[in-house]
Amino acid sequence: MSQDERTGRPDPASLPYRPCVGIMLINPDGLVWIGRRLTYDEVHAGSWQMPQGGIDKGEDPEKAAFRELAEETGAVDAEVLGETKTWLQYDLPGTIVGRALKGKYRGQTQKWFAMRFTGNDGDFNIHAPVGGHDPEFDAWRWALADELPPLIVPFKRKIYEAVIEEFRPFLK
């Protein structure tokens, strides 16, 4: 890993992308689950996002998606409707490379899954998610898919726009 001489931070081009999954959880009304990030950094403060998280070494992406859904939302009742045809990537802003994602990655490469939520709203427990993980969100709600891009941190918006377009048939 090489460093930028001006900032002392890792050169982003020398870092890999973190393998990750994302979940567009859709309720029977065609609305999408989003959570407001519980964070205090300058980049993510007040932003919303769909559940997402890393793929463990050797883990199947679909299994990772169900695990992340449970860890971040507390919900487990869902069925896969589809997945993105390709992996989607984003780069972290230069100001947080070397700090975010444990400082080991330049961004994420993501496989997204559309899932139909088959439970009820009482299944969500963002304050004590499954598996004893620290909470990721301080609030959640159902939203129209087209509401999402302006609510997301700017460096993830293109991915969200692509996911929404690819999964639009499942929103009806």
Secondary structure, DSSP 8 states (H G I E B T S, - for coil): --B-TTT-SB-GGGS-EEEEEEEEEE-TTS-EEEEEE---STTTTT-EE--EEE--TT--HHHHHHHHHHHHHS---EEEEEE-SS-EEEE--TTTTTTGGGG--SEEEEEEEEEEE-S-GGG--SSS-GGG----EEEEEEE-GGGHHHHS-GGGHHHHHHHHHHHGGGG-
